[in-house]
Amino acid sequence: MPERVLQYVDSPDYAHDLRAVRTAWTAPGILGGAGMFVFTTYVTLPLLTRVGSADGRESALMLRKIADGGREKQFLMSLLGIGGAHARGPGIADPAVRRRIGELGAVHRGLPGMKGEYLDVFAGVIALSYPRTAAALKYRPDTDDCDRYWRYLRHSLALFGARLGDRETVTDLCERFVTRHSGADRHARACLAQLWAAHPRHMATCHRALFPATRRVVGTTLAAELDRRRCAS
């Protein structure tokens, strides 16, 4: 697959695809809403958040790194070819970006309890975050741009070690996984309450984009948090 990625980077499609990705992710409301979609979906899947945990109960590497804005955030921004204040980057045409994505993927593939299916689901959630958030914001992206976006993500996430099929297949895979495994442990409840307090606008956008099972977990969890705060006051 790395050789195929290199062929893609050198192809005439690459520059057009990267431009479509930048346009997609720098549209108003997308970055915050889609980022919240990725985090919220992930944090409500205890089966994934406990991967790499020493005892199978505590939150593990991926959750901690996402929560503190660490390497996973930088991974996503560099993968998309955007940076601070929506600055432009070369995306996966940069060997350093490809190397960082590959190294981060190797770390995650080596976590105790990690499975190929989990990587594919996580990659699918990342890829789907834009189209689902765009739909929540009532954007109507061009069909060609959507195809270019998906092609870029498919090659980029291959560097992470994930397999990304067509959008319909990925949607079905992720929705079935989320329906089976969504829930809220104490780490998820704490994270969701913090996000609700700190980013209400992004959470509102994200809520409309979520898979139904995730939306139910978030709604139940935040309702309990609101009740607790009312009682405390």
Salt bridges, closest charged atoms under 4 A:
ASP13 OD1 - ARG151 NH2 3.64
ASP17 OD1 - ARG148 NH1 2.88
ASP17 OD2 - ARG151 NE 2.71
ASP55 OD2 - ARG57 NH2 3.59
GLU58 OE2 - ARG186 NH2 3.05
GLU58 OE1 - HIS187 NE2 3.39
GLU72 OE2 - HIS108 NE2 2.83
GLU117 OE2 - ARG180 NH2 3.54
ASP120 OD2 - ARG163 NH2 2.97
ASP172 OD2 - ARG176 NE 2.92
ASP185 OD2 - ARG50 NH2 3.30
GLU225 OE2 - ARG228 NH2 2.76
GLU225 OE2 - ARG229 NE 2.72
ASP227 OD1 - ARG230 NH1 2.64
